[in-house]
Amino acid sequence: MTETVLAGAVLGLGIFLLLRALFPPRPGLVARLAALDQARAGEDVVRAPLVAPDEQVSAFRRSLGVRLAKFYQARGWEARSVRADLTLLGKSFEGFLATKVLLAVSGLFAFPLLVGWLAVMGWGVSLHVPFWSALLVSVVFFLLPDAQIRRDAAVRRRDFRHAVGAFLDLVSMNLAGGRGVPEALLMAVSVGSPAPAANGSLADAPGSNWAMERIRESLANARIVGITPWQALGQLGDEINVDELRDLSAALGLVADDGAKVRASLTARSATLRRRELAEIEGKAGERSQSMLVAQLLLCAGFVIFLSYPAAMKMLGS
């Protein structure tokens, strides 16, 4: 039964690849409309990443990633959250897709390994268990990059929110000095602007602040494309999925002509961000305290069992 399933799967895959090569799919209506919207919004312009990518991508991996990205685009799969996390980490969407597929394919190599191991151990050569085990390993390997990207992006997004709080304080101080909103925004991000490291990565430069550098790049690009600085902040918030930047863009767009209201709003937002960060830190400290308490209780329970076990065995034996 398993051999028949494998033969049918290989034959079906070969026929599918042959048909795809002879009759390449045309982009659907959703993909055409998405491309038109991107062209109107200027999203086809290549933006500088948050950090310089340090991964070495081979030609085969790059070509595979481009094909997979076109496959996603032809079917209207946007994957906005994944794209935002990758942009925040300075990684390409094509490389991410290629990594997922290559890991899934490598997981299928567990099938011959398990078959060989069962044959060597003399436990039979039934292909049911190795086949389903290899499929399970392949699925797990396919989902591993998503979990890693989500975890790393959560840490970097938290750091970015911390930098936004400091940015709001700097903007408020510049507004108090008599500068306008655009000048205050540019002066706030120019304070302590880092120099790139030897490998070109801002994140690895000594004393660098990659979040401030990314905000500075967005504000500098706003002059080139002819939009307001707060619109650039809103686009950056949409690009990396940071709600604080979107809220800041909306607030500046409403009260940009009144300096006093802007200062009060920015001060209140900065205080709110600090209170939120403090609450998150206290929550994590409470969770760790509870974990330590549970570990201590388990240790005490084990110690009590260790002391009472000889006496209990002696009583039961008598």
C-alpha positions in Angstrom: 0.0 0.0 0.0 2.8 2.4 0.9 4.8 1.6 -2.2 1.7 2.3 -4.4 1.1 5.7 -2.6 4.7 6.7 -3.1 4.7 5.7 -6.8 1.4 7.6 -7.4 2.8 10.7 -5.6 6.0 10.7 -7.6 4.1 10.2 -10.9 1.5 12.9 -10.0 4.3 15.3 -9.1 6.1 14.7 -12.4 2.9 15.3 -14.4 2.2 18.5 -12.4 5.7 19.8 -13.1 5.5 19.0 -16.7 2.2 20.8 -17.1 3.5 23.8 -15.2 6.5 23.9 -17.5 4.4 23.6 -20.7 1.6 25.9 -19.6 2.9 28.5 -17.2 0.1 30.2 -15.2 -1.0 33.7 -15.9 -1.3 36.2 -13.0 -4.9 36.4 -11.8 -7.1 39.4 -11.3 -6.1 39.8 -7.7 -2.4 39.8 -8.5 -2.9 42.4 -11.3 -4.9 44.7 -9.0 -2.3 44.3 -6.2 0.5 45.1 -8.6 -1.4 48.2 -9.8 -2.0 49.3 -6.2 1.7 48.9 -5.4 2.7 50.9 -8.4 0.4 53.7 -7.5 1.6 53.7 -3.9 5.2 53.6 -4.9 5.8 50.3 -3.0 8.0 48.9 -5.8 10.8 51.3 -4.7 13.5 49.3 -2.9 13.8 50.6 0.7 16.9 50.3 2.8 16.5 47.4 5.4 16.6 48.0 9.1 19.9 46.2 9.3 22.3 45.1 6.6 21.5 41.5 5.8 24.4 39.3 6.7 23.2 36.0 5.2 24.9 34.7 2.2 22.2 33.7 -0.4 23.3 31.3 -3.2 22.2 31.7 -6.8 20.0 28.6 -6.6 18.4 29.7 -3.4 17.7 33.2 -4.8 16.2 31.8 -8.0 14.0 29.4 -6.0 12.9 32.2 -3.7 12.0 34.5 -6.6 9.9 31.7 -8.2 8.1 31.0 -4.9 7.4 34.8 -4.4 5.9 35.0 -7.9 3.8 31.9 -7.0 2.5 33.7 -3.9 1.9 36.9 -5.8 0.0 35.2 -8.6 -2.4 33.8 -6.0 -2.8 36.9 -4.0 -1.2 35.6 -0.9 0.1 38.7 0.8 1.6 37.3 4.1 1.7 40.8 5.6 2.7 39.8 9.1 5.5 37.6 7.8 6.7 40.4 5.4 6.6 42.9 8.3 8.7 40.6 10.5 11.2 40.0 7.8 11.5 43.7 7.0 12.1 44.4 10.7 14.8 41.8 10.8 16.4 42.9 7.5 15.7 39.7 5.6 14.2 39.1 2.2 10.9 37.4 1.6 12.3 35.3 -1.2 15.1 33.9 1.0 12.6 33.1 3.7 10.4 31.1 1.3 13.4 29.3 -0.2 14.6 28.3 3.3 11.2 26.9 4.2 11.0 24.8 1.1 14.6 23.5 1.4 14.1 22.6 5.0 10.9 20.7 4.1 12.7 18.8 1.4 15.6 18.0 3.8 13.1 16.6 6.2 12.1 14.0 3.7 15.5 12.5 3.9 14.5 11.1 7.3 12.6 8.4 5.3 15.6 6.5 3.9 17.5 7.1 7.2 14.7 5.5 9.2 14.4 2.6 6.8 18.1 1.9 6.9 18.1 2.1 10.7 15.2 -0.3 11.0 16.9 -2.7 8.6 20.2 -2.6 10.6 18.5 -3.1 13.9 16.5 -6.0 12.5 13.1 -4.6 13.4 11.6 -5.2 10.0 11.5 -3.0 6.9 7.8 -1.8 7.0 7.6 1.5 5.3 4.5 2.8 7.0 6.2 4.2 10.1 9.2 5.8 8.3 6.9 7.3 5.6 4.6 9.1 8.1 7.6 10.0 10.3 9.4 11.6 7.4 6.2 13.6 6.5 5.9 14.8 10.1 9.6 15.8 10.2 9.1 17.7 6.9 6.1 19.6 8.2 8.0 20.5 11.4 11.0 21.7 9.4 8.7 23.7 7.1 7.2 25.6 10.1 10.4 26.1 12.0 11.4 29.4 10.1 8.0 30.9 10.9 8.5 30.3 14.6 12.1 31.6 14.5 11.1 34.8 12.5 8.2 35.5 14.8 10.3 35.1 18.0 13.2 37.3 16.7 10.8 39.9 15.4 8.9 40.1 18.7 12.2 40.9 20.5 13.3 43.5 17.9 9.8 45.1 17.8 10.0 45.5 21.6 13.3 47.3 21.2 11.9 49.4 18.5 9.0 50.5 20.7 11.6 51.5 23.4 13.4 53.6 20.8 10.1 55.2 19.8 9.6 56.3 23.4 13.0 58.0 23.5 12.3 59.5 20.0 9.1 61.1 21.3 11.0 62.7 24.2 13.6 64.1 21.9 10.9 65.5 19.5 9.1 67.1 22.5 12.3 68.8 23.6 13.1 70.1 20.1 9.6 71.5 19.9 10.0 73.2 23.3 13.2 74.8 21.8 11.0 76.6 19.1 11.5 74.3 16.1 8.7 73.2 13.9 7.4 69.7 13.6 9.5 68.6 10.5 12.7 70.1 11.9 12.1 68.7 15.3 11.6 65.2 13.9 14.8 65.4 11.9 16.8 66.8 14.8 15.5 64.1 17.1 16.8 61.3 14.9 20.1 63.0 14.1 21.2 62.9 17.8 23.7 60.1 18.1 23.4 58.9 14.5 25.7 55.8 14.4 28.3 55.1 11.9 28.2 51.7 10.1 30.4 48.9 11.4 33.1 47.2 9.3 30.7 44.8 7.8 28.2 47.6 7.0 25.7 46.6 9.6 24.2 49.3 11.7 23.1 46.8 14.4 26.7 45.7 15.0 28.2 49.2 15.1 29.4 50.2 18.6 26.9 52.5 20.3 24.5 52.3 17.3 20.7 52.6 17.4 19.3 50.8 14.4 15.8 51.9 15.2 16.7 55.6 15.2 18.6 55.1 12.0 15.6 53.5 10.3 13.4 56.4 11.3 16.0 58.8 10.0 16.0 57.1 6.7 12.2 57.2 6.4 12.2 60.9 7.2 15.0 61.6 4.7 13.1 59.7 2.0 10.0 61.7 2.7 11.6 64.7 1.2 12.5 62.8 -1.9 9.1 61.3 -2.6 7.3 64.5 -1.6 5.3 63.4 1.4 5.1 64.8 4.9 7.3 63.4 7.7 4.4 62.0 9.6 3.1 60.2 6.5 6.6 58.6 6.2 6.3 57.5 9.9 2.9 56.0 9.2 4.3 54.1 6.2 7.2 52.8 8.3 4.7 51.7 10.9 2.7 49.8 8.3 5.9 48.3 6.9 7.2 46.9 10.1 3.8 46.6 11.9 4.4 49.0 14.8 1.2 50.5 16.1 3.0 53.3 17.9 4.3 54.8 14.7 0.9 54.6 13.0 -0.7 56.4 16.0 2.1 59.0 16.0 1.5 59.7 12.3 -2.2 60.1 12.8 -1.7 62.4 15.8 0.9 64.6 14.0 -1.3 64.8 11.0 -4.1 66.2 13.1 -2.3 68.7 15.3 0.9 69.5 13.3 0.1 73.2 13.2 -0.2 73.6 16.9 3.1 73.2 18.7 1.8 73.2 22.2 -0.7 70.5 21.5 1.9 68.5 19.8 4.3 68.7 22.7 1.6 67.7 25.2 0.5 64.8 23.0 4.1 63.5 22.5 4.8 63.8 26.2 1.7 61.8 27.1 2.5 59.1 24.5 6.0 58.8 25.7 4.8 58.4 29.3 2.3 55.8 28.2 5.0 53.8 26.4 7.2 53.8 29.5 4.4 52.7 31.7 3.6 49.9 29.2 7.2 48.8 29.2 7.3 48.9 33.0 4.2 46.8 33.2 5.6 44.2 30.7 8.8 44.0 32.7 6.9 43.6 36.0 4.7 40.9 34.4 7.7 39.0 33.2 9.3 39.3 36.6 6.1 37.9 38.2 6.1 35.0 35.8 9.7 34.1 36.6 9.0 34.4 40.3 6.1 32.0 39.9 8.3 29.6 37.9 10.9 29.7 40.7 8.2 29.1 43.3 6.9 26.1 41.5 10.5 24.7 41.1 11.1 25.2 44.8 7.8 23.4 45.7 8.7 20.5 43.4 12.2 20.3 45.0 10.7 20.3 48.5 8.2 17.6 47.5 11.0 15.5 46.1 13.0 15.9 49.2 10.0 15.0 51.4 9.4 11.8 49.3 13.1 11.0 49.6 13.0 11.2 53.4 9.7 9.4 53.9 10.3 6.6 51.4 12.5 4.4 53.6 10.1 4.7 56.6 7.1 4.0 54.4 8.8 0.9 52.9 9.7 -0.4 56.3 6.2 0.1 57.6 4.7 -1.7 54.6 7.2 -4.5 54.8 6.5 -5.1 58.5 
